[in-house]
Structure formats: C-alpha cells, structure tokens
Amino acid sequence: MNRYLEILRSRMNNKDYEKLEAIPNPEVHRFVAEAAELCSPEDIFVCCDSSEDIAYIREQAIRTGEEKPLKIPGHTVHFDGIHDQGRDRKATKYLVPKGDTLSKVLNQIDRDTGLAEIKSLLRNSMKGKTMIVRFVSLGPLNSIFTVLGLQCTDSWYVAHSESLLFRPGYKAFCEASPRKDFLRVLHSAGRLDENMTSIDYDKKRIYIDYVENTIYSVNTQYAGNSVGFKKLAFRLAIRKANQEGWLAEHMMIMGVHGPGGRKTYFAGAFPSACGKTSTAMLPGETILGDDIAYIRNIGSVARAVNVECGIFGILQGINARDMPLLYEVLTSPGEVIFSNVLVKDGKPYWLGMGCELPKSGINFSGEWWEGKTDENGNEIPPAHKNARYTVSLKVLKNCDPELDNPMGVELSGIIYGGRDSKAYVPVQQSFSWEHGIIAYGASLETETTFATVDKEGVPEINAMSIQDFISIPLGQNIRNLLKFGRNLKRRPIIFGVNYFLRDLKTGEYLNEPRDKHVWIKWMELRVHDEAGAIKAPTGYIPEYEDLRRLFREVLNKEYKKKDYIKQFTIRVPENLAKIERAEKFYREKVSDTPRELFDVLGQQRKRLIEARERFGDYISPEKFKE
C-alpha cells in the first residue's frame, strides 16, 4: 500500500476506499489524498459510474438543496449566486513558472504566488461537506482520441452535471497503466448561504496549472467555472494537442444531409452566444457535438470527435419555432438541469422562449418581481441572459449515431463565425486553407456577450473562437493549424459565416435566425462542387439563383434579389477597417505572429482596394460576375 492510500484509509469507508484502491495509478491516489488533506472534507464519495452511484449523486443534489425538483419529472433547477453568472475572465489565470512566458492577452500570475493563494482559499473549504471523486473520459472510450480526467469537488450539482456531460471514466482508469497521464480538477464551492450559493464570491479564483495539468477552482458554482472538464481542462488539452500534433478546438460538429441521401460533416467555431448550438441543432440535420472537438490526422484525413456527450447550453432564444427539437426536450419528462431561470409554480421560464413570462417568481436573485433592482439600481431581468440547460445528447432525436465512434467522423468543412455587424457577408468560402485559417479564423471578430462577466457589445478579436481558452502562444496556434492542413491529402474546405450583419443605415439585421440553414446547405453543396460561386475580394460568395432555390427548398420562403444584394454587397471601407484591427491586434499583442498572417491579410487588402478603384466603396455581388 502506498502512503497516499494509507492517508485515505482513515478518511473513507471501506466501500469507497476499495473503489479507489482498484485504480493502479499512484498519481490518482496522490491527487485525491492531497485534495483531502488540503480541503478537510467530512467524508469522501468515490463514483464508480454504477447506476446506483449516479442515482445517489442526483439524489444528493436535491437533498442538499443545490438543485430543486420542478413540476416535470426529471427536471431540476440550480441557482448560481447573483455575482456568479458566467465565465469570469478576471478571476481566471494561468500559473506561470519563473522563466516561462505566455501571450500578453492571457491573464497570468506567478506560479508560486498563485499556488499559495489558491491553496489558502481551498484550505478547509470542504469542512462538514462530502468530497465527490469523479472520473471521466474526454472523447470516446478506447480511442486514439481518449483523454482521461479526474475531478474532486464538494458540489453535488457539479457532480450531477458531469453525469450528463461526459462519458464515464472509472473503468478506463482501472484498466489504464499505472503511469497513464490524466487531467485533474480540484473544486470547492466554498461557504454556502441558505440558498446554497457561494458566499465568498469576491474571493472567486480559477487557476490553471499547466505544469501539473491541474485546475483549481474555489468560491464559484457557475458550471463554466466549476465543471472543470468544460472550458477549463480544454485549456490544458490545447497544450497537450500542441505537444502531440493534433488539434483541440472550440467547435461544434454536425452532419448535414445532401442530395442522394449523403451526409457531410462540418465542424464550426463560434464564440458563445454567436449561433453555434443553434447551427448544430438545425432541424433535419444531426448534431454530434456543440462545444469542444478533438481533431486528428488519420490516414491524411481530418477526423473529429466530440469531447463531451452532453450539452451545457444557453437557453435564451430557444422556442418552439426556432429550435423545435431542443424545445421539445426541455418541455418533456426526462433528466434536465436548468440554471438561473425564472421559476413560477414549478415551471422554468427563460428569455425568448416564445411566451409571456410571469411577473414574479424565484430566480438567481432570490424572490423576484417585475421592477426589482440590484445593489447598483439596475433592473434584474426575470431570467439571466446566460441561463443554461444541461442534458445528455442522446435524448435528442437528432443525435448523430456516430457520437461514440472511436475513430470519429471525417470533416469535409470547417466554419468560423462571429458577431460582425458591419463587414463580412453572411456566408463565404475561403480561397485556400491558408486564407481561411487567417482571414476567417485568426481574424475572427466578435462582440463580448453575456456569457462572460464583462461589458457586452465591445468588439474584439476572438481568434478561432479560442481567445478565452488559448494556453499556448497565439502565433504558435496559427502555425499549428496551417501545418495541420498542409499535412492532409483531403483538406476540409473553410467557410466564414456571419449571422449578425446589419443594415448600415437602419441598424436592422439583414437575416432571420432560420436563414442559417440555407447557408449550411450551400456549404454542403460547395464541398461536393455542386453549387456555383462568385469570386469576391474576401472569398467565394453564393450566386443568387442557388440561394433562391435553397430558400424555397429549405425554408419554403421567397428570396428576393434585393435582399441578396443587401446581404452580399462587399462593404470595402468596413472590410479594410476589419483588416486594420486584426493587424493591429497581432502586431501589438502577439509577438510570435507568423509572417504569413500579414501576407494573407495584405493580399486581401490589395483585392479590396483594386475592387474599390473599379466599382466604388459598396459593391453589389452582381458586379463581380461582369
């Protein structure tokens, strides 16, 4: 018996001790023992992924009050504190050892200083509570993609969420070699008030130690900060992928049906609240993943898997008209965790659900009534803009059957989409892999949204939609993507989409949310060379007749020529300004930017200036056909 098991022996009952002892990896024992020594839990529960253990976690989440049952069987609601409603950029930092450097855009702290701080906050944080030990598999089991993870937490809500979001990993840990590497997370919600929300939110810390592949999180419950294998461990996976030559990406994966019964797989990178899940959930298509993808070169083909097997999704805007499949799941019996919604008479309500919301109820602020204000005098909405749902993917009728395929699926297309009200057209195809990675991916521009704790509506570069999570130099990440594509015999075609283009005069959106289905169908045809395109300065754009036919077939909607011209007019001044912002960002904040980025953007500027000299500042797509 190693000394870590000896330490744990006195802290655990026989049943849970035997579950831990069955794992041959001494690093597992060390991590759990040191977590217990630091956090001082009353007892330790080890989940072995049996149906009994999974049910016990669910029951404890309700018994402790971290979740409350709702009227529909299987539905529960969890509330994070009013100050804990999204990913917290300021509280999230990398622990950087002396002599190491990360990009200036990343929050960081000296590793020794940060470890001392976070451990002081975690010390005795689990007194009187149970420490739950969860084992997960990131990616399908028994696969070249598999990455193992271990989390210790004192939150039954967090442990319950992991049951829905990740594949069970206990058996894989038992069967793995004693030296098998794994990602680690230690989380404590800290002191809780009578509503079971974290009291010391001002001492919220989420620190990432890439030296030990460990996440530390304290005084927070919001799942993006506490369910460690969401975006937090994603940061560590990016480093692992960088070292091993594959890609860890903030991407959904979907299957798009085309003529003759074929199915074509696309991956798509969109910052939060920019349309990623709604794209992956388009009716008639299949969803394989909505958040994080691992991509490998297998036989000179890009193959991808969903790291997760569930969805922690944004509720705002989900209604019976725009997202019928999800809405049906969220209003039918079955296991669903809602968070930060409005609850009235046992029913959850959220913004944009397509019905009138009650004037009072319970929400993330406690008792709520219309007109209630916060401590700063701001009116509190009935439900938070970042209210969430957690479900298993397999409960969705459109879940792709290849979800657990250990070899993943072949990607034929990659999509980059952000919030760009002024410049890029709704959909376009890159001229090459390099052009797509740089002009659509590395230059991806968006506006901050309610999914982060910060101001909304601030334009910013969000390279590859990975800006909040990147843990290697940004320039290195671009080089990795360029190299990855060059090593493929069959490269996915890269597309850029923009669902948020506005009329420059009226400020009105030029697209309806459902229109994205037409853009996706056009991309599917382009991948198979079955639709035409017009060469514009920023990429290949659709021809009107193709879109007119697709609007009729897909949406039963008449697509007018004047709408096409508005949407696909090339706005030269706005596109030139976009290039300038991207170049400024990389010159000022990314010291290792590859020269190729400036070359590709320079070529795009040259094309735009030449087009302006011929046609003026605002150029109808028809002009490029002449």
Secondary structure per residue as TSV (DSSP state, phi and psi in degrees):
chain	resnum	aa	ss	phi	psi
A	1	M	-	360.0	128.4
A	2	N	-	-77.7	165.7
A	3	R	H	-68.0	-25.0
A	4	Y	H	-71.2	-37.2
A	5	L	H	-66.7	-34.9
A	6	E	H	-62.5	-41.5
A	7	I	H	-61.9	-41.7
A	8	L	H	-74.3	-27.0
A	9	R	H	-53.9	-42.0
A	10	S	T	-80.2	-11.3
A	11	R	T	-101.6	-6.7
A	12	M	S	-129.6	154.8
A	13	N	-	-77.1	166.5
A	14	N	H	-59.9	-41.1
A	15	K	H	-62.3	-48.1
A	16	D	H	-71.8	-33.7
A	17	Y	H	-62.1	-43.6
A	18	E	H	-64.3	-34.9
A	19	K	H	-61.8	-41.4
A	20	L	H	-74.0	-39.7
A	21	E	H	-63.0	-27.5
A	22	A	T	-69.3	-14.4
A	23	I	-	-88.5	123.0
A	24	P	-	-79.3	-5.4
A	25	N	-	-85.4	112.2
A	26	P	H	-64.7	-22.6
A	27	E	H	-67.6	-31.0
A	28	V	H	-63.1	-47.3
A	29	H	H	-62.6	-40.8
A	30	R	H	-63.0	-46.8
A	31	F	H	-62.7	-45.1
A	32	V	H	-66.4	-42.5
A	33	A	H	-64.2	-44.4
A	34	E	H	-68.2	-34.3
A	35	A	H	-64.5	-42.2
A	36	A	H	-66.7	-41.9
A	37	E	H	-62.5	-38.6
A	38	L	H	-75.0	-46.9
A	39	C	H	-93.1	-15.2
A	40	S	-	55.2	54.4
A	41	P	-	-69.3	158.5
A	42	E	S	-69.9	-38.6
A	43	D	E	-152.4	173.7
A	44	I	E	-127.9	128.4
A	45	F	E	-113.0	124.6
A	46	V	E	-104.7	119.9
A	47	C	-	-88.5	120.9
A	48	C	-	-101.2	13.3
A	49	D	-	71.1	12.9
A	50	S	-	-70.1	159.1
A	51	S	H	-61.0	-33.5
A	52	E	H	-66.5	-43.3
A	53	D	H	-66.5	-41.3
A	54	I	H	-63.8	-42.1
A	55	A	H	-65.5	-38.4
A	56	Y	H	-62.7	-42.3
A	57	I	H	-61.4	-44.8
A	58	R	H	-61.8	-43.2
A	59	E	H	-65.0	-40.1
A	60	Q	H	-67.8	-34.7
A	61	A	H	-59.7	-36.8
A	62	I	H	-79.9	-43.2
A	63	R	H	-61.0	-38.9
A	64	T	T	-78.7	-14.1
A	65	G	T	90.4	1.9
A	66	E	S	-65.3	-29.4
A	67	E	S	-129.0	151.0
A	68	K	E	-124.8	138.2
A	69	P	E	-68.6	145.7
A	70	L	-	-106.3	177.5
A	71	K	S	-65.5	-41.1
A	72	I	S	-75.0	128.6
A	73	P	T	-54.3	132.1
A	74	G	T	91.9	-15.6
A	75	H	E	-88.4	136.9
A	76	T	E	-133.9	163.5
A	77	V	E	-128.0	140.9
A	78	H	E	-125.4	141.2
A	79	F	-	-116.9	128.8
A	80	D	-	-88.1	157.2
A	81	G	-	-62.3	160.3
A	82	I	T	-60.4	-22.7
A	83	H	T	-99.4	13.9
A	84	D	-	-138.0	60.9
A	85	Q	-	-112.5	8.2
A	86	G	S	-170.4	176.2
A	87	R	B	-59.3	134.7
A	88	D	-	-108.0	100.4
A	89	R	T	-61.6	-42.8
A	90	K	T	-66.8	-32.5
A	91	A	T	-87.8	-8.2
A	92	T	E	-100.9	119.2
A	93	K	E	-140.0	152.4
A	94	Y	E	-87.6	140.1
A	95	L	E	-89.8	110.5
A	96	V	E	-107.8	117.9
A	97	P	-	-68.4	154.8
A	98	K	T	-58.0	135.1
A	99	G	T	94.3	-12.6
A	100	D	-	-100.9	156.4
A	101	T	-	-137.8	146.5
A	102	L	-	-123.4	168.4
A	103	S	-	-58.4	147.7
A	104	K	T	-61.2	-25.8
A	105	V	T	-74.1	-8.2
A	106	L	S	-96.8	135.0
A	107	N	-	-68.6	132.7
A	108	Q	E	-150.7	160.7
A	109	I	E	-147.4	149.8
A	110	D	E	-54.8	134.0
A	111	R	H	-60.0	-46.3
A	112	D	H	-62.8	-43.1
A	113	T	H	-64.5	-45.2
A	114	G	H	-65.7	-41.6
A	115	L	H	-62.9	-41.4
A	116	A	H	-62.6	-41.3
A	117	E	H	-67.3	-50.5
A	118	I	H	-67.1	-36.3
A	119	K	H	-71.1	-30.8
A	120	S	H	-67.3	-34.7
A	121	L	H	-74.7	-30.9
A	122	L	H	-81.9	-19.9
A	123	R	T	-59.4	123.5
A	124	N	T	62.5	17.9
A	125	S	T	-70.6	-16.5
A	126	M	T	-106.6	15.7
A	127	K	T	-57.9	130.5
A	128	G	T	79.4	1.7
A	129	K	S	-121.8	169.6
A	130	T	E	-95.0	136.5
A	131	M	E	-93.1	121.7
A	132	I	E	-98.3	131.7
A	133	V	E	-109.3	117.6
A	134	R	E	-118.1	139.6
A	135	F	E	-116.4	131.5
A	136	V	E	-132.3	159.7
A	137	S	E	-113.4	121.0
A	138	L	E	-90.2	118.6
A	139	G	S	88.7	165.3
A	140	P	S	-58.0	152.0
A	141	L	T	-70.4	153.0
A	142	N	T	53.3	47.3
A	143	S	S	-133.0	156.2
A	144	I	T	-62.4	-20.6
A	145	F	T	-84.7	-16.7
A	146	T	-	-60.8	130.3
A	147	V	E	-126.5	128.4
A	148	L	E	-91.4	148.5
A	149	G	E	-140.8	148.8
A	150	L	E	-131.7	127.1
A	151	Q	E	-124.8	134.7
A	152	C	E	-108.1	127.9
A	153	T	E	-146.0	158.5
A	154	D	S	-108.0	13.5
A	155	S	-	-107.4	118.2
A	156	W	H	-68.6	-29.6
A	157	Y	H	-63.8	-44.7
A	158	V	H	-62.0	-45.7
A	159	A	H	-63.5	-39.0
A	160	H	H	-65.0	-43.1
A	161	S	H	-58.6	-38.5
A	162	E	H	-65.6	-29.8
A	163	S	H	-61.9	-33.8
A	164	L	H	-88.4	-28.2
A	165	L	H	-93.0	-26.6
A	166	F	S	-129.1	155.2
A	167	R	E	-73.8	145.1
A	168	P	E	-63.4	138.1
A	169	G	-	-121.7	-2.6
A	170	Y	H	-60.3	-48.1
A	171	K	H	-61.1	-39.3
A	172	A	H	-63.7	-38.3
A	173	F	H	-64.7	-40.4
A	174	C	H	-64.4	-34.1
A	175	E	H	-92.5	-11.1
A	176	A	S	-76.5	161.4
A	177	S	-	-67.4	155.9
A	178	P	T	-61.1	-15.6
A	179	R	T	-106.6	10.0
A	180	K	-	-61.1	129.3
A	181	D	-	-74.1	150.0
A	182	F	-	-153.9	158.0
A	183	L	E	-89.9	147.3
A	184	R	E	-127.7	145.9
A	185	V	E	-137.7	133.3
A	186	L	E	-122.2	120.4
A	187	H	E	-133.1	138.7
A	188	S	E	-136.1	132.5
A	189	A	-	-71.4	-12.8
A	190	G	-	75.8	-159.3
A	191	R	S	-67.2	139.5
A	192	L	B	-116.2	146.6
A	193	D	-	-90.1	-170.1
A	194	E	T	-66.6	-19.6
A	195	N	T	-91.6	8.0
A	196	M	S	62.6	35.9
A	197	T	-	-116.5	153.0
A	198	S	B	-62.5	129.4
A	199	I	S	-80.5	-45.0
A	200	D	-	-90.7	52.2
A	201	Y	G	-62.3	-24.1
A	202	D	G	-71.6	-13.3
A	203	K	G	-109.7	27.1
A	204	K	-	-66.8	129.8
A	205	R	E	-141.3	136.0
A	206	I	E	-131.8	102.1
A	207	Y	E	-113.1	140.2
A	208	I	E	-115.6	113.8
A	209	D	E	-103.0	94.8
A	210	Y	T	-75.8	-12.6
A	211	V	T	-67.5	-41.9
A	212	E	T	-105.1	8.1
A	213	N	T	52.8	46.3
A	214	T	E	-129.7	138.3
A	215	I	E	-106.4	132.8
A	216	Y	E	-115.8	131.6
A	217	S	E	-141.4	132.3
A	218	V	E	-147.7	148.6
A	219	N	S	61.3	38.2
A	220	T	-	-151.2	148.0
A	221	Q	-	-123.8	-23.7
A	222	Y	-	-48.0	128.7
A	223	A	H	-59.7	-32.1
A	224	G	H	-63.9	-20.8
A	225	N	H	-101.9	-17.7
A	226	S	H	-118.1	-32.1
A	227	V	S	-80.1	94.2
A	228	G	T	-61.7	-22.8
A	229	F	T	-91.6	6.7
A	230	K	T	-76.0	-118.8
A	231	K	H	-76.3	-19.8
A	232	L	H	-71.1	-54.7
A	233	A	H	-68.1	-22.1
A	234	F	H	-56.1	-36.9
A	235	R	H	-62.5	-38.8
A	236	L	H	-71.5	-35.9
A	237	A	H	-64.7	-33.6
A	238	I	H	-61.6	-41.5
A	239	R	H	-66.3	-42.3
A	240	K	H	-62.0	-44.2
A	241	A	H	-62.9	-39.6
A	242	N	H	-60.8	-40.2
A	243	Q	H	-73.2	-30.9
A	244	E	H	-104.7	-5.1
A	245	G	T	88.2	23.3
A	246	W	-	-123.1	-172.7
A	247	L	E	-122.7	134.2
A	248	A	E	-112.2	117.6
A	249	E	E	-128.7	149.2
A	250	H	S	-84.1	75.3
A	251	M	-	-137.3	141.9
A	252	M	E	-82.2	163.5
A	253	I	E	-133.6	130.4
A	254	M	E	-139.3	154.2
A	255	G	E	-102.7	126.5
A	256	V	E	-110.7	126.4
A	257	H	E	-81.1	136.6
A	258	G	-	-125.3	-176.5
A	259	P	G	-57.0	148.0
A	260	G	G	74.2	16.0
A	261	G	G	81.3	8.6
A	262	R	-	-76.6	159.5
A	263	K	E	-129.8	129.5
A	264	T	E	-118.4	131.8
A	265	Y	E	-97.1	134.4
A	266	F	E	-123.5	144.6
A	267	A	E	-110.1	147.9
A	268	G	E	-142.3	133.2
A	269	A	E	-107.3	117.2
A	270	F	-	-136.0	131.7
A	271	P	-	-59.4	162.2
A	272	S	T	-54.7	140.1
A	273	A	T	65.7	26.2
A	274	C	S	-114.0	10.1
A	275	G	S	106.5	12.2
A	276	K	H	-67.0	-52.6
A	277	T	H	-67.5	-39.4
A	278	S	H	-65.3	-29.7
A	279	T	H	-70.9	-47.3
A	280	A	H	-64.0	-23.0
A	281	M	T	-101.8	19.0
A	282	L	-	-59.0	133.6
A	283	P	T	-61.6	138.5
A	284	G	T	91.0	-13.0
A	285	E	S	-107.3	179.2
A	286	T	E	-117.8	146.6
A	287	I	E	-106.9	127.7
A	288	L	E	-106.1	-25.8
A	289	G	E	-167.4	154.9
A	290	D	S	-122.3	1.8
A	291	D	S	-142.3	-60.7
A	292	I	-	-128.3	131.9
A	293	A	E	-124.2	141.8
A	294	Y	E	-102.3	134.1
A	295	I	E	-126.9	130.5
A	296	R	E	-128.5	153.6
A	297	N	E	-86.3	107.8
A	298	I	E	-122.3	110.4
A	299	G	T	64.7	35.2
A	300	S	T	65.7	22.3
A	301	V	E	-124.7	141.9
A	302	A	E	-80.4	116.4
A	303	R	E	-118.8	143.8
A	304	A	E	-133.6	151.2
A	305	V	E	-129.8	157.7
A	306	N	E	-83.8	124.9
A	307	V	S	-62.0	-31.6
A	308	E	-	-108.6	177.2
A	309	C	S	-132.3	18.5
A	310	G	E	-146.6	-179.7
A	311	I	E	-127.6	129.5
A	312	F	E	-109.6	89.1
A	313	G	E	-112.5	161.6
A	314	I	E	-80.5	131.6
A	315	L	-	-81.8	-32.1
A	316	Q	T	-53.3	128.3
A	317	G	T	89.3	-4.4
A	318	I	-	-80.9	117.4
A	319	N	-	-145.7	171.6
A	320	A	T	-64.4	-26.7
A	321	R	T	-82.5	-48.3
A	322	D	T	-85.7	-32.0
A	323	M	-	-138.8	68.0
A	324	P	H	-61.4	-37.1
A	325	L	H	-67.5	-43.2
A	326	L	H	-68.6	-41.4
A	327	Y	H	-60.4	-39.3
A	328	E	H	-62.3	-43.7
A	329	V	H	-63.1	-40.3
A	330	L	H	-76.7	-8.0
A	331	T	T	-122.3	15.1
A	332	S	S	-121.6	156.9
A	333	P	S	-56.8	143.2
A	334	G	S	148.2	169.3
A	335	E	-	-79.5	110.7
A	336	V	E	-139.8	132.5
A	337	I	E	-106.0	119.1
A	338	F	E	-95.5	148.4
A	339	S	E	-137.4	137.4
A	340	N	S	62.1	31.7
A	341	V	-	-92.1	-179.8
A	342	L	E	-96.3	132.2
A	343	V	E	-116.1	127.6
A	344	K	E	-137.9	122.6
A	345	D	T	53.7	40.4
A	346	G	T	76.4	10.4
A	347	K	E	-116.9	135.5
A	348	P	E	-85.0	144.0
A	349	Y	E	-130.7	145.4
A	350	W	-	-140.9	166.9
A	351	L	T	-69.3	134.7
A	352	G	T	76.1	22.4
A	353	M	S	-85.1	-0.4
A	354	G	S	89.9	15.2
A	355	C	S	-144.5	165.9
A	356	E	-	-71.3	134.8
A	357	L	-	-90.4	149.6
A	358	P	-	-60.3	158.3
A	359	K	S	-88.8	-4.8
A	360	S	E	-156.0	167.4
A	361	G	E	156.9	-157.7
A	362	I	E	-112.9	131.2
A	363	N	E	-140.5	-163.0
A	364	F	T	-63.7	-14.7
A	365	S	T	-97.2	2.4
A	366	G	E	98.5	-140.5
A	367	E	E	-60.5	130.1
A	368	W	E	-126.5	145.4
A	369	W	E	-143.8	153.7
A	370	E	T	-58.4	127.7
A	371	G	T	97.2	-5.1
A	372	K	-	-63.0	139.9
A	373	T	B	-119.2	159.0
A	374	D	-	-88.2	-172.9
A	375	E	T	-64.8	-17.9
A	376	N	T	-99.8	6.0
A	377	G	S	85.6	5.4
A	378	N	-	-83.8	138.9
A	379	E	B	-68.8	134.0
A	380	I	-	-88.8	124.8
A	381	P	-	-70.6	162.0
A	382	P	S	-60.5	-41.9
A	383	A	S	-128.9	154.4
A	384	H	-	-73.1	147.0
A	385	K	T	-59.8	-27.6
A	386	N	T	-101.4	21.4
A	387	A	-	-56.7	145.2
A	388	R	E	-130.5	164.6
A	389	Y	E	-131.1	149.3
A	390	T	E	-126.7	122.3
A	391	V	E	-142.7	160.4
A	392	S	E	-77.8	140.0
A	393	L	G	-60.9	-32.8
A	394	K	G	-69.7	-11.2
A	395	V	G	-81.4	-10.2
A	396	L	S	-83.6	134.6
A	397	K	T	-62.6	-26.9
A	398	N	T	-99.1	17.2
A	399	C	B	-63.6	130.5
A	400	D	-	-70.3	134.8
A	401	P	T	-64.9	-14.4
A	402	E	T	-89.9	10.3
A	403	L	T	-49.7	-44.4
A	404	D	T	-103.6	15.7
A	405	N	-	-64.2	117.2
A	406	P	T	-62.4	-17.4
A	407	M	T	-95.5	-1.1
A	408	G	-	70.4	-163.4
A	409	V	E	-126.0	152.0
A	410	E	E	-77.6	129.6
A	411	L	E	-88.7	128.1
A	412	S	E	-102.9	-19.0
A	413	G	E	-147.0	150.3
A	414	I	E	-126.9	133.6
A	415	I	E	-117.0	135.2
A	416	Y	E	-118.2	126.9
A	417	G	E	-142.6	135.1
A	418	G	E	-133.6	-159.3
A	419	R	-	-107.9	110.0
A	420	D	-	-138.6	97.4
A	421	S	S	-77.5	-14.7
A	422	K	S	-118.7	-29.9
A	423	A	S	-110.3	-72.6
A	424	Y	S	-69.8	146.2
A	425	V	-	-71.0	167.6
A	426	P	S	-61.6	-34.9
A	427	V	E	-152.1	140.4
A	428	Q	E	-156.1	156.2
A	429	Q	E	-109.1	139.0
A	430	S	-	-72.6	158.8
A	431	F	S	-75.1	-25.8
A	432	S	S	-161.5	172.3
A	433	W	H	-57.8	-46.2
A	434	E	H	-64.1	-44.0
A	435	H	H	-61.7	-42.5
A	436	G	I	-65.4	-45.4
A	437	I	I	-60.5	-40.2
A	438	I	I	-87.1	-50.6
A	439	A	I	-76.6	-30.8
A	440	Y	I	-103.9	-37.0
A	441	G	I	-87.0	-64.8
A	442	A	I	-64.9	-26.8
A	443	S	T	-97.6	10.2
A	444	L	-	-55.2	123.8
A	445	E	E	-120.2	139.4
A	446	T	E	-145.2	-176.5
A	447	E	E	-120.2	140.8
A	448	T	-	-59.2	143.7
A	449	T	-	-124.2	-179.2
A	450	F	T	-69.1	-6.6
A	451	A	T	-78.1	-7.9
A	452	T	B	-120.7	152.6
A	453	V	S	-84.4	91.3
A	454	D	S	-174.4	-174.7
A	455	K	-	-71.7	144.9
A	456	E	S	-90.0	156.7
A	457	G	S	79.6	11.9
A	458	V	-	-92.2	118.7
A	459	P	E	-64.7	140.7
A	460	E	E	-159.4	151.8
A	461	I	E	-70.1	133.7
A	462	N	-	-132.2	74.8
A	463	A	G	-52.4	123.3
A	464	M	G	57.0	15.6
A	465	S	G	59.5	32.3
A	466	I	-	-125.4	7.2
A	467	Q	T	-56.2	-40.0
A	468	D	T	-75.2	-12.5
A	469	F	T	-120.9	-6.8
A	470	I	-	-64.5	136.4
A	471	S	-	-129.2	11.7
A	472	I	S	-127.8	165.8
A	473	P	-	-54.9	136.6
A	474	L	H	-59.3	-39.1
A	475	G	H	-62.1	-39.1
A	476	Q	H	-63.7	-38.3
A	477	N	H	-62.6	-41.0
A	478	I	H	-64.6	-44.0
A	479	R	H	-61.0	-39.2
A	480	N	H	-60.2	-43.8
A	481	L	H	-67.1	-42.5
A	482	L	H	-61.0	-45.4
A	483	K	H	-65.9	-41.2
A	484	F	H	-57.3	-46.9
A	485	G	H	-65.6	-37.2
A	486	R	H	-67.5	-22.4
A	487	N	T	-88.9	3.1
A	488	L	-	-98.0	142.0
A	489	K	S	-80.6	-37.1
A	490	R	B	-114.9	98.9
A	491	R	-	-85.8	136.6
A	492	P	-	-60.9	144.5
A	493	I	E	-80.7	137.3
A	494	I	E	-100.3	132.7
A	495	F	E	-122.8	152.7
A	496	G	E	-114.8	135.2
A	497	V	E	-126.5	154.6
A	498	N	E	-148.1	101.0
A	499	Y	T	-83.4	1.0
A	500	F	T	-119.8	20.2
A	501	L	-	-66.1	134.4
A	502	R	B	-117.5	156.1
A	503	D	-	-66.8	129.2
A	504	L	T	-65.7	-25.4
A	505	K	T	-90.3	-49.4
A	506	T	T	-91.8	-20.9
A	507	G	-	79.5	2.8
A	508	E	-	-76.9	144.4
A	509	Y	B	-64.3	142.5
A	510	L	S	-92.9	-2.3
A	511	N	S	-132.3	151.8
A	512	E	-	-87.1	155.1
A	513	P	G	-54.8	-35.0
A	514	R	G	-71.1	-18.7
A	515	D	G	-61.2	-23.4
A	516	K	H	-58.0	-25.7
A	517	H	H	-64.4	-34.7
A	518	V	H	-67.5	-42.9
A	519	W	H	-60.7	-41.0
A	520	I	H	-63.5	-42.6
A	521	K	H	-66.0	-36.1
A	522	W	H	-64.6	-41.8
A	523	M	H	-61.0	-41.2
A	524	E	H	-60.9	-40.8
A	525	L	H	-68.5	-38.0
A	526	R	H	-64.5	-38.6
A	527	V	H	-57.3	-35.1
A	528	H	T	-100.5	13.4
A	529	D	T	57.2	42.3
A	530	E	-	-117.4	15.7
A	531	A	S	-144.2	148.0
A	532	G	-	-79.8	175.8
A	533	A	-	-158.5	155.7
A	534	I	E	-110.3	133.3
A	535	K	E	-82.6	110.1
A	536	A	E	-107.6	170.6
A	537	P	T	-62.4	-25.9
A	538	T	T	-102.7	-4.4
A	539	G	E	154.3	-178.1
A	540	Y	E	-83.2	127.2
A	541	I	E	-114.8	158.1
A	542	P	-	-67.8	156.0
A	543	E	-	-88.6	148.9
A	544	Y	H	-58.6	-45.7
A	545	E	H	-62.4	-37.0
A	546	D	H	-63.4	-45.4
A	547	L	H	-67.7	-38.9
A	548	R	H	-58.5	-44.2
A	549	R	H	-65.6	-43.1
A	550	L	H	-67.1	-39.5
A	551	F	H	-59.8	-39.5
A	552	R	H	-69.5	-43.5
A	553	E	H	-72.7	-40.7
A	554	V	H	-86.9	-42.1
A	555	L	H	-116.8	-1.9
A	556	N	-	52.5	48.4
A	557	K	-	-130.7	137.4
A	558	E	-	-79.8	125.1
A	559	Y	-	-105.4	115.5
A	560	K	-	-87.2	146.7
A	561	K	H	-59.1	-38.8
A	562	K	H	-65.1	-33.4
A	563	D	H	-69.3	-41.3
A	564	Y	H	-58.0	-46.3
A	565	I	H	-65.1	-41.3
A	566	K	H	-60.5	-44.4
A	567	Q	H	-73.1	-34.3
A	568	F	H	-111.7	12.4
A	569	T	-	-64.5	132.6
A	570	I	E	-83.9	117.0
A	571	R	E	-93.9	94.9
A	572	V	H	-61.8	-50.6
A	573	P	H	-58.7	-42.4
A	574	E	H	-68.2	-36.1
A	575	N	H	-72.1	-35.2
A	576	L	H	-66.4	-39.6
A	577	A	H	-65.1	-35.1
A	578	K	H	-62.9	-44.1
A	579	I	H	-61.9	-43.0
A	580	E	H	-61.3	-41.2
A	581	R	H	-64.8	-41.3
A	582	A	H	-64.2	-46.3
A	583	E	H	-62.8	-41.6
A	584	K	H	-61.1	-44.6
A	585	F	H	-58.0	-48.3
A	586	Y	H	-73.2	-31.7
A	587	R	H	-70.1	-38.8
A	588	E	H	-88.4	-30.4
A	589	K	H	-117.7	-10.5
A	590	V	-	-127.4	97.2
A	591	S	T	-70.4	-21.4
A	592	D	T	-105.7	25.7
A	593	T	-	-58.1	128.7
A	594	P	-	-67.9	143.7
A	595	R	H	-56.5	-31.1
A	596	E	H	-59.5	-32.1
A	597	L	H	-61.0	-47.2
A	598	F	H	-68.6	-32.2
A	599	D	H	-65.5	-47.3
A	600	V	H	-65.4	-43.8
A	601	L	H	-66.4	-34.6
A	602	G	H	-64.5	-39.4
A	603	Q	H	-64.6	-38.3
A	604	Q	H	-66.6	-40.0
A	605	R	H	-60.3	-43.7
A	606	K	H	-61.3	-42.3
A	607	R	H	-63.9	-40.2
A	608	L	H	-66.7	-42.5
A	609	I	H	-66.1	-41.3
A	610	E	H	-63.7	-38.5
A	611	A	H	-67.0	-39.3
A	612	R	H	-63.5	-38.9
A	613	E	H	-63.8	-30.3
A	614	R	H	-85.4	-40.7
A	615	F	H	-124.6	-10.5
A	616	G	-	103.5	-171.3
A	617	D	S	-75.2	-33.8
A	618	Y	E	-123.5	112.6
A	619	I	E	-115.6	117.8
A	620	S	-	-60.8	142.8
A	621	P	G	-59.3	-25.2
A	622	E	G	-63.1	-29.9
A	623	K	G	-63.2	-31.0
A	624	F	G	-78.1	-6.0
A	625	K	G	-92.2	-13.4
A	626	E	-	-74.0	360.0
